[in-house]
Amino acid sequence: GDQARVLEKHDFSKGPLKMVGPGKVYRRDDDDATHSHQFMQMEGLVIDKNVTMSDLKGTLELIAKHVFGQDRETRLRPSYFPFTEPSVEMDVSCFNCNGKGCPICKYTGWIEVLGAG
């Protein structure tokens, strides 16, 4: 979507590219406690020299604390997505049981909230 247009127009001689683009997503999912056929998704992109996975981790933790609350714990897990390398998934501690385990988090204490890479 927006990413291609921004990449086309960005003048890298004037500095790095940093963007965030929100948008609606429609999928053929059955609605349940953790899935919806329509939801919002946010895409972020940074192109610069010396950007590391540590930068991504810090950015994702900052966003998660802002969106889900300062009291939420976060964790990153290695994952696989064909469009990013390396790839991770982020979980936040369950808002219902505070990480103790309940039906909402399938008794894990964690809820997966995003994939990145």
Steps between C-alpha positions, in 0.01 A plus 500: 500500500660820625846346526554480123396863445721626784800302374451640149493860617755501784829682435757294693763768445304707754502233770351171614144386439273450801128441451192356667185422305172383660222333304203263498551129432233259380551122527294187461529415870228373728451748785597374846672636811833547318404534131288740297417520131563877515763676710749784493865439419801727526806473279829659593814534291847638573779512242828635631860397554582292809138421595495184712255254652563681829352817345194303390461344845516838674249654260256210536525505881432875504195459276368202700526690830321798344220293344449229765612684816819543700413204724503248211805277475631433149707228340641437153517149357690391189260422217484458124332725246591466131515880463743585785835362613553466790142482627347525847160496666414714800278392786362712784396371840129423508286802591241276664713286734824704511702203378359236737309306232133507400275398209570825311876431480447123475662464846839622376491845662589656162315643200671527162460853365733541202753361261804694383839475341 
